[in-house]
Protein backbone atom coordinates (compact mmCIF):
# COMPACT_ATOMS: atom_id res chain seq x y z
CA UNK A 1 0.00 0.00 0.00
CA UNK A 2 1.40 3.40 -0.94
CA UNK A 3 2.00 6.00 1.75
CA UNK A 4 -0.85 8.08 0.29
CA UNK A 5 -3.24 5.11 0.45
CA UNK A 6 -2.01 4.33 3.96
CA UNK A 7 -2.58 7.93 5.09
CA UNK A 8 -6.04 7.89 3.51
CA UNK A 9 -6.96 4.62 5.26
CA UNK A 10 -5.72 5.93 8.59
CA UNK A 11 -7.70 9.18 8.30
CA UNK A 12 -10.83 7.33 7.24
CA UNK A 13 -10.50 4.94 10.19
CA UNK A 14 -10.02 7.87 12.59
CA UNK A 15 -13.06 9.71 11.21
CA UNK A 16 -15.21 6.59 11.31
CA UNK A 17 -14.14 5.89 14.90
CA UNK A 18 -15.26 9.37 16.02
CA UNK A 19 -18.53 9.16 14.08
CA UNK A 20 -19.26 5.66 15.42
CA UNK A 21 -18.59 6.87 18.98
CA UNK A 22 -20.97 9.79 18.47
CA UNK A 23 -23.65 7.58 16.88
CA UNK A 24 -23.43 5.14 19.81
CA UNK A 25 -23.98 7.94 22.38
CA UNK A 26 -20.44 7.83 23.75
CA UNK A 27 -19.61 9.97 26.77
CA UNK A 28 -18.00 13.37 26.36
CA UNK A 29 -14.70 11.89 27.60
CA UNK A 30 -14.87 9.13 24.97
CA UNK A 31 -15.57 11.68 22.23
CA UNK A 32 -12.67 13.83 23.42
CA UNK A 33 -10.32 10.82 23.19
CA UNK A 34 -10.59 11.22 19.39
CA UNK A 35 -9.30 14.81 19.56
CA UNK A 36 -5.70 15.99 19.43
CA UNK A 37 -3.69 16.49 22.60
CA UNK A 38 -0.90 18.27 20.72
CA UNK A 39 -2.86 20.91 18.74
CA UNK A 40 -5.61 23.35 19.62
CA UNK A 41 -9.06 21.89 19.03
CA UNK A 42 -12.34 23.42 17.87
CA UNK A 43 -15.93 22.36 17.38
CA UNK A 44 -18.06 24.60 15.20
CA UNK A 45 -21.73 24.08 14.47
CA UNK A 46 -22.47 26.50 11.64
CA UNK A 47 -25.55 28.71 11.66
CA UNK A 48 -27.00 31.66 13.50
CA UNK A 49 -25.96 31.41 17.18
CA UNK A 50 -29.34 32.61 18.46
CA UNK A 51 -31.05 29.53 16.97
CA UNK A 52 -29.68 27.04 19.53
CA UNK A 53 -27.12 27.17 22.35
CA UNK A 54 -24.73 24.77 20.58
CA UNK A 55 -24.60 26.68 17.25
CA UNK A 56 -21.35 28.60 17.58
CA UNK A 57 -17.59 28.05 17.87
CA UNK A 58 -16.12 26.17 20.82
CA UNK A 59 -12.35 26.09 21.40
CA UNK A 60 -9.98 24.14 23.63
CA UNK A 61 -10.57 21.61 26.38
CA UNK A 62 -11.52 23.92 29.27
CA UNK A 63 -14.09 26.59 29.92
CA UNK A 64 -17.68 27.46 29.06
CA UNK A 65 -16.94 27.71 25.31
CA UNK A 66 -14.74 24.61 25.08
CA UNK A 67 -15.18 21.50 22.93
CA UNK A 68 -16.37 19.47 25.96
CA UNK A 69 -18.97 22.21 26.60
CA UNK A 70 -20.22 21.79 23.02
CA UNK A 71 -20.80 18.06 23.43
CA UNK A 72 -22.38 18.63 26.85
CA UNK A 73 -24.80 21.19 25.37
CA UNK A 74 -25.79 18.73 22.66
CA UNK A 75 -26.49 16.07 25.28
CA UNK A 76 -28.50 18.56 27.35
CA UNK A 77 -30.75 19.73 24.51
CA UNK A 78 -31.11 16.92 21.98
CA UNK A 79 -31.12 13.18 21.70
CA UNK A 80 -30.85 11.23 18.48
CA UNK A 81 -31.44 7.77 17.10
CA UNK A 82 -30.71 5.84 13.94
CA UNK A 83 -27.59 7.91 13.24
CA UNK A 84 -25.64 6.71 10.23
CA UNK A 85 -22.78 8.13 8.17
CA UNK A 86 -21.78 7.66 4.55
CA UNK A 87 -20.41 9.35 1.44
CA UNK A 88 -16.94 9.64 2.94
CA UNK A 89 -14.48 11.98 1.19
CA UNK A 90 -10.85 11.82 2.33
CA UNK A 91 -8.14 14.31 1.39
CA UNK A 92 -4.98 12.73 2.78
CA UNK A 93 -2.76 15.62 1.72
CA UNK A 94 -4.87 18.21 3.56
CA UNK A 95 -5.66 15.72 6.37
CA UNK A 96 -9.41 16.31 6.06
CA UNK A 97 -12.41 14.00 5.97
CA UNK A 98 -15.98 14.92 5.21
CA UNK A 99 -19.06 12.77 5.59
CA UNK A 100 -22.81 13.03 5.36
CA UNK A 101 -24.91 11.77 8.24
CA UNK A 102 -28.55 11.22 8.94
CA UNK A 103 -30.51 10.76 12.15
CA UNK A 104 -33.76 11.48 13.91
CA UNK A 105 -33.27 14.24 16.47
CA UNK A 106 -35.52 15.05 19.42
CA UNK A 107 -35.43 18.19 21.58
CA UNK A 108 -35.39 17.00 25.20
CA UNK A 109 -36.01 20.02 27.43
CA UNK A 110 -38.09 23.14 27.73
CA UNK A 111 -41.09 24.06 25.60
CA UNK A 112 -39.95 21.83 22.72
CA UNK A 113 -39.55 18.68 24.77
CA UNK A 114 -40.37 15.66 22.60
CA UNK A 115 -40.43 17.42 19.23
CA UNK A 116 -38.53 15.39 16.61
CA UNK A 117 -37.22 15.84 13.08
CA UNK A 118 -35.34 13.75 10.53
CA UNK A 119 -32.18 15.41 9.33
CA UNK A 120 -29.23 15.15 6.99
CA UNK A 121 -26.06 16.87 8.17
CA UNK A 122 -22.44 17.19 7.09
CA UNK A 123 -19.23 16.87 9.09
CA UNK A 124 -15.84 18.25 8.04
CA UNK A 125 -13.03 16.92 10.21
CA UNK A 126 -9.41 18.11 10.21
CA UNK A 127 -6.69 15.93 11.70
CA UNK A 128 -3.22 16.30 13.16
CA UNK A 129 -0.33 14.14 11.98
CA UNK A 130 -1.29 11.45 14.52
CA UNK A 131 -4.80 11.03 13.11
CA UNK A 132 -6.54 12.92 15.91
CA UNK A 133 -9.23 15.55 15.26
CA UNK A 134 -8.21 19.19 15.51
CA UNK A 135 -11.26 20.85 13.93
CA UNK A 136 -14.80 19.45 13.97
CA UNK A 137 -17.32 21.35 11.86
CA UNK A 138 -21.02 20.60 11.43
CA UNK A 139 -23.59 21.92 8.98
CA UNK A 140 -27.06 20.88 10.10
CA UNK A 141 -30.71 21.93 10.12
CA UNK A 142 -30.51 24.82 12.56
CA UNK A 143 -34.04 25.91 11.65
CA UNK A 144 -35.55 22.64 12.86
CA UNK A 145 -33.52 22.81 16.07
CA UNK A 146 -34.71 26.39 16.63
CA UNK A 147 -38.38 25.57 16.08
CA UNK A 148 -38.16 22.43 18.21
CA UNK A 149 -36.50 24.32 21.06
CA UNK A 150 -39.36 26.87 21.00
CA UNK A 151 -42.01 24.15 20.87
CA UNK A 152 -43.14 25.22 17.38
CA UNK A 153 -41.77 22.45 15.15
CA UNK A 154 -44.70 20.04 15.35
CA UNK A 155 -47.21 22.75 14.38
CA UNK A 156 -45.03 23.82 11.43
CA UNK A 157 -44.69 20.20 10.31
CA UNK A 158 -48.49 19.77 10.42
CA UNK A 159 -49.01 23.03 8.49
CA UNK A 160 -46.61 21.83 5.81
CA UNK A 161 -48.21 18.40 5.51
CA UNK A 162 -51.67 20.00 5.19
CA UNK A 163 -50.61 22.31 2.35
N, C-alpha and C positions, 0 to 999 in steps of 0.2 A: 504494500500500500504506500503510495507517495506521501510525502510529508503534508501536502495540501489536503489530500483525502483523509489523512489521519487527523489533521487539525479540524477539518469539517466534521468528522465523526465524533470527535471529542466535544466540540461545541454543541452539536445536536444532542448528544447524550446529556450534557449539562443542562441545556434548556428543557429537555423532556423531563429530567429529574425534578427541576423546580416546578414545572407545570403539573406534573403528577402529584407532587407534594401539595400544591395548592388545591388541586381537584379533589384530593382525599382529605381535605380539611385539616391539614397539618397545623401544629401549633406555630405561633410566631417564632419561637426559638428554632424550630425545624426549618421554617422558611428562611430565616436569617442564615442558617448554615450553608445555604447556596450562594450567599453574597460574599464578596471579597473582604478579606481582612487587611489587605495591603493597599487598597485604593479607597478613595471616598466613594460612597454609595448614594444613589438617589432612587426614589420611586415617584413617578409623576403619572397622575391620572389626568388626562387632558380634558379640558372643558371649562366652563365658567365656574369659578370657585363657590359662588353663592348657591349653586344647584345641589350640592351635597358636601358634607364635611370632609370627605376623602378626595375631592376633586381639587388637587393642587399639587405643589412640589414638596416632597419630604426629603431631607438630607441627613446623612450620618446615622449613627447608631444610638444616639442619646438625645433626649429632649422632646418637647411637645410637637415638633415638626420633623421628627426623625422617621426613618424607614420602619422601625418597629411600631411607631405611633400610627403610621398608615395602615399596616396590617391589623392593628388593634381596632382602628375605626371601622374598617371593613367588617370585622367580626362583630362589632357592636351594632351596626346598622343593617347589614344584609346577611342572608344565608343563601346558599345556592345548592342546586342538585343537578345531576346529569351533565356535569362539566366535561367537555371533551375538547381536544386540540387537534389541529391538522393543518395542512397546507404549509408545511415548514419551509422556510427559505433561510439558507445559511450562507453568510459571506465570511469565509475563513480569514481572508486578508484583513477585513475591517473588524473581525471578531464580533459579529452581530448575528443574531437569529431573530426572525420574526415568525409569528404563527397566528392563526385565526382560531378563536375558541367559540364555544357556544355553551349556554347553560340556562337554566331557569333560576331567576333571582327572586328573592322575597324580602321585602322590607320588614324588619323585626321589632321596631319600637316606635312609639309615638303614634300620631294620627294615622300613619300609613301601615300600621302593623298588619301583616298578613297579605298585603297587596303584592302580586307576583307578575313577572313579565319574562318572556323568552327573549334572549339577546344573543347577537353575534358581537364579538369584540376582537381587538387585535393587540398583541403584545409585540414590543420591540425590546430585545434584551441585548445589552452590551456586556462584554466579558473582559476580564483581565487575562494575563498570559497563563494563569493557572486554571482557567475555565470556570472562574467564579463570576457572578453577576456584579457589575458595577452600576449599571443604569437599567432601570425597569420602567418601561413606559407602557401606558394603557390608553387605548382609544375605545370608548364604550358608549352606551346609550345613556348619556347624562340626563336627557329629558325624561326618560322613564324613571330613573332614580329620583329625580326631583318631584315628579308627580306622585310617585309612591310615597315618598317621605312626607308629603303634605296630605296624604289620604285622598288624592284626586285621580289616581291612575285607573282604578276600576270603573269609575263613571266615564272617563274619557274612552276607555276600551269599549264600553257598552254603546256610547254615542257613535263611535266609529263603525262598530258591527251593525248598527241599525241604519246607517246611511247607505 
